[in-house]
Amino acid sequence: MVEYLKIPVERAKLLLANNAKILKQIEKATKTKVEIDDENDVIISETSDSDQFLVWKARDVIKAIARGFEVEVAFRMLEEENRILIILSQVARALISVEPLEDTLNKVMDLIFKHIKAHRGCLMLLDEDTGELIPKVFRFKEQEEGEEFRMSRTIANKVLEEKVAILSSDVQADPRFRDGESIRIM
């Protein structure tokens, strides 16, 4: 795959300054080949170590720089994307491991708490016979003595009906759950 961009002259000069230092950083971070021709057309292509996704990431970083973003800010986009890919890769490895289900679910919850600032979490599985979500793993970041895990049926129903994961910084203030009785008593 190859992507083409036209960028302003001054931003092309920035990418090519200091022996193309920034361009080389983009190539190294995305494992792509990036060239700028005499008319400031940028050509981004795959290498044997990259894929279409990495070409797009290189394109996004170069677009950000072309639009005036500071180089460090543009590179943060890559760092965040890479962090997310690493987390997803770790979760995928845990899910395909040949371990008991309970151990696998605990590993996934450990990864979630390692990378997401959550106060508490719950992994549930669908009971195919009853159609109910069955809580399998509960986790508190800091569990107070005697604190029980309470789960909102409103949230569980949303997960089941819409087949989505829920992440909320404050479920009681979250407009998606405003009408839920089980949210108000949490």
C-alpha positions as CSV (number, residue, x, y, z in Angstrom):
1,M,0.0,0.0,0.0
2,V,1.1,3.5,-0.8
3,E,-0.3,6.8,0.5
4,Y,0.4,10.2,-1.1
5,L,0.2,13.6,0.6
6,K,0.8,17.2,-0.5
7,I,2.3,19.3,2.3
8,P,3.3,23.0,2.6
9,V,6.9,23.8,1.6
10,E,7.9,25.0,5.1
11,R,6.6,21.8,6.7
12,A,8.4,19.7,4.1
13,K,11.6,21.6,5.1
14,L,11.0,20.8,8.7
15,L,10.7,17.1,7.9
16,L,13.9,17.2,5.9
17,A,15.9,19.3,8.3
18,N,19.0,17.9,10.0
19,N,19.5,15.2,7.4
20,A,15.8,14.2,7.5
21,K,15.9,13.5,11.2
22,I,12.1,13.7,11.7
23,L,11.4,11.8,8.6
24,K,13.7,9.0,9.8
25,Q,12.0,9.0,13.2
26,I,8.6,8.5,11.5
27,E,10.0,5.7,9.3
28,K,11.5,4.0,12.4
29,A,8.4,4.3,14.5
30,T,6.0,3.1,11.8
31,K,8.4,0.8,9.9
32,T,7.4,2.5,6.7
33,K,9.4,4.2,3.9
34,V,8.7,7.9,3.6
35,E,9.9,10.1,0.7
36,I,9.4,13.7,-0.2
37,D,9.8,14.7,-3.9
38,D,10.7,18.1,-5.4
39,E,7.1,19.2,-5.4
40,N,6.5,18.5,-1.7
41,D,4.5,15.3,-2.4
42,V,5.0,12.8,0.4
43,I,5.0,9.2,-0.6
44,I,4.5,6.7,2.3
45,S,4.8,3.0,1.5
46,E,4.9,-0.3,3.3
47,T,8.0,-2.2,4.0
48,S,8.4,-5.9,4.7
49,D,8.0,-5.1,8.4
50,S,5.0,-2.8,8.2
51,D,1.4,-3.1,7.1
52,Q,-1.5,-0.8,6.0
53,F,-2.3,0.3,9.5
54,L,1.3,1.6,10.0
55,V,1.2,3.4,6.7
56,W,-2.0,5.2,7.9
57,K,-0.3,6.0,11.2
58,A,2.7,7.5,9.4
59,R,0.2,9.5,7.2
60,D,-1.6,10.8,10.3
61,V,1.6,12.0,11.9
62,I,2.8,13.7,8.8
63,K,-0.6,15.3,8.3
64,A,-0.5,16.6,11.8
65,I,3.0,18.1,11.3
66,A,1.9,19.5,7.9
67,R,-1.1,21.3,9.6
68,G,1.2,23.0,12.1
69,F,1.3,20.6,15.1
70,E,4.5,20.5,17.0
71,V,6.5,17.4,16.2
72,E,6.3,16.1,19.7
73,V,2.5,16.4,19.8
74,A,2.2,14.6,16.4
75,F,4.4,11.7,17.7
76,R,2.2,11.4,20.8
77,M,-0.5,10.1,18.5
78,L,1.8,7.2,17.6
79,E,2.6,6.5,21.3
80,E,-1.1,6.3,22.2
81,E,-1.9,4.1,19.2
82,N,1.0,1.9,20.0
83,R,0.0,1.7,23.7
84,I,-3.5,0.6,22.7
85,L,-2.2,-2.0,20.2
86,I,0.1,-3.4,22.8
87,I,-2.8,-3.7,25.3
88,L,-5.0,-5.4,22.7
89,S,-2.2,-7.7,21.8
90,Q,-1.7,-8.7,25.5
91,V,-5.5,-9.3,25.9
92,A,-5.6,-11.4,22.8
93,R,-2.7,-13.5,24.0
94,A,-4.5,-14.0,27.3
95,L,-7.7,-15.0,25.6
96,I,-6.2,-17.6,23.3
97,S,-4.0,-19.1,26.0
98,V,-4.6,-22.7,27.0
99,E,-5.4,-22.0,30.6
100,P,-8.5,-22.5,32.8
101,L,-11.2,-19.9,32.1
102,E,-10.9,-18.3,35.6
103,D,-7.2,-17.8,35.2
104,T,-7.7,-16.2,31.7
105,L,-10.4,-13.9,32.9
106,N,-8.2,-12.8,35.8
107,K,-5.3,-12.1,33.5
108,V,-7.6,-9.9,31.3
109,M,-8.9,-8.0,34.4
110,D,-5.3,-7.5,35.5
111,L,-4.4,-6.0,32.1
112,I,-7.5,-3.8,32.2
113,F,-6.6,-2.4,35.7
114,K,-2.9,-2.0,34.6
115,H,-3.8,0.2,31.7
116,I,-7.1,1.9,32.6
117,K,-7.7,4.1,35.6
118,A,-10.7,2.2,36.9
119,H,-12.0,2.2,40.5
120,R,-13.7,-1.2,40.0
121,G,-14.5,-3.6,37.2
122,C,-16.4,-6.7,36.4
123,L,-16.1,-9.3,33.6
124,M,-19.3,-11.2,32.9
125,L,-20.1,-14.1,30.6
126,L,-23.4,-14.8,28.9
127,D,-25.2,-17.9,30.0
128,E,-26.5,-19.3,26.7
129,D,-29.3,-21.2,28.4
130,T,-30.8,-18.4,30.4
131,G,-29.6,-15.4,28.4
132,E,-28.3,-13.8,31.6
133,L,-25.0,-12.1,32.2
134,I,-23.1,-14.0,34.9
135,P,-20.4,-12.0,36.8
136,K,-17.2,-14.0,36.8
137,V,-14.4,-11.6,37.9
138,F,-14.8,-8.6,40.2
139,R,-12.0,-6.2,40.9
140,F,-11.5,-3.1,43.1
141,K,-8.6,-0.8,42.7
142,E,-8.6,-0.2,46.4
143,Q,-11.3,-2.3,48.2
144,E,-12.4,-0.9,51.5
145,E,-12.9,-3.5,54.2
146,G,-16.4,-5.0,54.0
147,E,-17.1,-3.3,50.6
148,E,-19.2,-5.6,48.4
149,F,-19.2,-5.4,44.7
150,R,-22.5,-4.0,43.5
151,M,-23.4,-4.2,39.8
152,S,-26.0,-2.1,38.1
153,R,-28.6,-4.1,36.2
154,T,-29.0,-0.9,34.0
155,I,-25.4,-1.2,32.8
156,A,-25.5,-5.0,32.5
157,N,-28.6,-4.7,30.4
158,K,-27.0,-2.1,28.1
159,V,-24.0,-4.4,27.7
160,L,-26.2,-7.3,26.8
161,E,-28.6,-5.5,24.5
162,E,-26.1,-3.3,22.6
163,K,-23.2,-5.8,22.8
164,V,-20.8,-3.1,24.0
165,A,-18.2,-2.7,26.8
166,I,-18.9,0.2,29.2
167,L,-16.3,2.6,30.5
168,S,-17.5,5.5,32.5
169,S,-15.7,7.9,34.8
170,D,-18.9,8.4,36.9
171,V,-21.9,6.2,36.1
172,Q,-24.1,8.3,38.4
173,A,-23.4,11.4,36.3
174,D,-23.3,9.6,33.0
175,P,-26.3,10.6,30.8
176,R,-26.5,7.1,29.3
177,F,-27.7,5.8,32.6
178,R,-29.7,8.8,34.0
179,D,-33.0,6.8,34.2
180,G,-31.5,3.7,35.8
181,E,-32.8,2.9,39.3
182,S,-29.9,0.6,40.0
183,I,-27.4,3.4,39.2
184,R,-28.9,5.8,41.8
185,I,-28.5,3.2,44.6
186,M,-24.9,2.4,43.9
